[in-house]
Amino acid sequence: MSEEQYSKLRNATLPELLNFEAHDVIEWLKGQGYFMGEAVAKQCYQHLASQ
């Protein structure tokens, strides 16, 4: 992942993360704390449930 992509992910809000490619978000999450993975999973669940 390029530094530019990493920077965009780092500065995105949780709802904005849904607009990125899943593989990029997953790669970014590898370097984040467990809590961030849980927050992203919860945001994805809420988005899917609202559709």
Secondary structure as UniProt FT lines:
FT   HELIX           3..11
FT   HELIX           14..17
FT   TURN            18..19
FT   HELIX           22..29
FT   TURN            30..31
FT   HELIX           34..49
//
